Amino acid sequence: MPKSIPTLCGSIMAEPFSLGVRIHTAAYRELGLDYTFVCFGVENPELAVQAIRTLGIRGMSVSMPYKSAVMPFLDELDPAARAIGAVNTIDNRNGRLTGYNTDFIGAVRALQEATDLNGQALAILGAGGAARAIAYGAQQAGAQVTLFNRSTERGRALAMDLGVNFGGSLRDFVATNFAILVNATSVGFRAPDANPLGQTLEPHLLVMDIAFIPVRTKLLQDAEKAGCRTIAGTRMLLHQACKQIELYTERQAPLAVMEKALLDEINRLGRSVGT
Ligand SMILES: NC(=O)c1ccc[n+]([C@@H]2O[C@H](COP(=O)([O-])OP(=O)(O)OC[C@H]3O[C@@H](n4cnc5c(N)ncnc54)[C@H](OP(=O)(O)O)[C@@H]3O)[C@@H](O)[C@H]2O)c1
């Protein structure tokens, strides 16, 4: 297998974005590893996967819009990535490329830091790629999952596909029926005044918003005012990156330094875009 000095890891997406670079670089430095991480803005996912093989890139994150597009070009798929239908991580072991989905692991770890999911009624707002990964992971962890989505046909189709409940549009969410609420819509991302729900929440709820810029989204602020416990989307992002570090280095990920790098970078980005 081709090799590089330093060992090269990276991410592919349509437009390069700095968060992954900061988080991974902080982790490799803390672990004392001669690794470097580069974010590539690419146009052709097939050629990008070919480049992993040609250059001997050790691990590659995959972001939108390529999470499904890379799948046919890999040697193997982790069963969870196959079930979710999306790969956000490519692990290159001696030239053999395996696709993983660490988004669902990140979401489940973030939720399990706050509660045991087994047997809990969990509502997910959204039916896109992130909602799909979270619904899969929460169901695997034993939660009773119900999806709500603006486009009801899309929501119903996803719920049927995963074998979870469909609750209707976002307006149909009733707080008293659930212990946990996860916002997996894109509402609130880089939109500090946007809350996907137009209702007051109940204090018994644990609320996670996977939107992570700003870190305290409007939904999380409103949930805190209502007396709810909350989990920021940065926690999911962090834990999915930890799983990548574990795959690429076979070491335990240094969570605290990665979190600091993530929050510092969001702060910097927030200052530059005004969120
Ligand atoms: N924290 C993390 O680690 C993490 C990881 C992955 C993604 N994310 C974030 O999660 C969000 C969703 O990502 P995705 O990949 O699932 O996106 P996606 O596939 O494009 O899905 C977007 C979802 O948001 C809903 N939506 C969009 N605009 C809406 C509006 N105005 N009102 C109500 N619903 C609306 C869509 O509903 P329709 O079906 O009706 O269009 C759909 O359910 C993004 O903000 C992304 O940055 C965070």
PDBQT file of the ligand as one rigid body, heavy atoms in Angstrom, charges set to zero:
ROOT
HETATM    1  N1  LIG A 301     -24.097  17.653  14.967  1.00  0.00    +0.000 N 
HETATM    2  C1  LIG A 301     -23.712  16.819  14.020  1.00  0.00    +0.000 C 
HETATM    3  O1  LIG A 301     -22.784  16.015  14.204  1.00  0.00    +0.000 OA
HETATM    4  C2  LIG A 301     -24.413  16.788  12.691  1.00  0.00    +0.000 A 
HETATM    5  C3  LIG A 301     -24.209  15.714  11.816  1.00  0.00    +0.000 A 
HETATM    6  C4  LIG A 301     -24.897  15.706  10.597  1.00  0.00    +0.000 A 
HETATM    7  C5  LIG A 301     -25.744  16.765  10.269  1.00  0.00    +0.000 A 
HETATM    8  N2  LIG A 301     -25.894  17.800  11.144  1.00  0.00    +0.000 N 
HETATM    9  C6  LIG A 301     -26.811  18.907  10.828  1.00  0.00    +0.000 C 
HETATM   10  O2  LIG A 301     -28.115  18.354  10.727  1.00  0.00    +0.000 OA
HETATM   11  C7  LIG A 301     -28.900  19.117   9.825  1.00  0.00    +0.000 C 
HETATM   12  C8  LIG A 301     -29.625  18.179   8.870  1.00  0.00    +0.000 C 
HETATM   13  O3  LIG A 301     -28.677  17.532   8.037  1.00  0.00    +0.000 OA
HETATM   14  P1  LIG A 301     -29.137  16.456   6.926  1.00  0.00    +0.000 P 
HETATM   15  O4  LIG A 301     -27.907  15.989   6.284  1.00  0.00    +0.000 OA
HETATM   16  O5  LIG A 301     -30.098  15.478   7.502  1.00  0.00    +0.000 OA
HETATM   17  O6  LIG A 301     -29.942  17.432   5.909  1.00  0.00    +0.000 OA
HETATM   18  P2  LIG A 301     -31.034  17.013   4.830  1.00  0.00    +0.000 P 
HETATM   19  O7  LIG A 301     -30.856  15.601   4.400  1.00  0.00    +0.000 OA
HETATM   20  O8  LIG A 301     -31.026  18.119   3.811  1.00  0.00    +0.000 OA
HETATM   21  O9  LIG A 301     -32.441  17.093   5.641  1.00  0.00    +0.000 OA
HETATM   22  C9  LIG A 301     -32.940  18.334   6.084  1.00  0.00    +0.000 C 
HETATM   23  C10 LIG A 301     -34.155  18.104   7.002  1.00  0.00    +0.000 C 
HETATM   24  O10 LIG A 301     -34.538  19.388   7.520  1.00  0.00    +0.000 OA
HETATM   25  C11 LIG A 301     -35.916  19.622   7.205  1.00  0.00    +0.000 C 
HETATM   26  N3  LIG A 301     -36.124  21.042   6.972  1.00  0.00    +0.000 N 
HETATM   27  C12 LIG A 301     -35.380  21.877   6.210  1.00  0.00    +0.000 A 
HETATM   28  N4  LIG A 301     -35.889  23.126   6.249  1.00  0.00    +0.000 NA
HETATM   29  C13 LIG A 301     -36.983  23.075   7.061  1.00  0.00    +0.000 A 
HETATM   30  C14 LIG A 301     -37.923  24.052   7.512  1.00  0.00    +0.000 A 
HETATM   31  N5  LIG A 301     -37.824  25.339   7.140  1.00  0.00    +0.000 N 
HETATM   32  N6  LIG A 301     -38.897  23.643   8.354  1.00  0.00    +0.000 NA
HETATM   33  C15 LIG A 301     -38.999  22.360   8.758  1.00  0.00    +0.000 A 
HETATM   34  N7  LIG A 301     -38.129  21.379   8.354  1.00  0.00    +0.000 NA
HETATM   35  C16 LIG A 301     -37.134  21.744   7.520  1.00  0.00    +0.000 A 
HETATM   36  C17 LIG A 301     -36.171  18.811   5.949  1.00  0.00    +0.000 C 
HETATM   37  O11 LIG A 301     -37.546  18.586   5.832  1.00  0.00    +0.000 OA
HETATM   38  P3  LIG A 301     -38.219  18.233   4.392  1.00  0.00    +0.000 P 
HETATM   39  O12 LIG A 301     -38.061  16.742   4.214  1.00  0.00    +0.000 OA
HETATM   40  O13 LIG A 301     -39.625  18.674   4.572  1.00  0.00    +0.000 OA
HETATM   41  O14 LIG A 301     -37.475  19.038   3.358  1.00  0.00    +0.000 OA
HETATM   42  C18 LIG A 301     -35.375  17.531   6.280  1.00  0.00    +0.000 C 
HETATM   43  O15 LIG A 301     -36.105  16.717   7.166  1.00  0.00    +0.000 OA
HETATM   44  C19 LIG A 301     -27.942  20.110   9.156  1.00  0.00    +0.000 C 
HETATM   45  O16 LIG A 301     -28.113  21.374   9.760  1.00  0.00    +0.000 OA
HETATM   46  C20 LIG A 301     -26.565  19.547   9.473  1.00  0.00    +0.000 C 
HETATM   47  O17 LIG A 301     -25.587  20.564   9.566  1.00  0.00    +0.000 OA
HETATM   48  C21 LIG A 301     -25.260  17.829  12.345  1.00  0.00    +0.000 A 
ENDROOT
TORSDOF 0
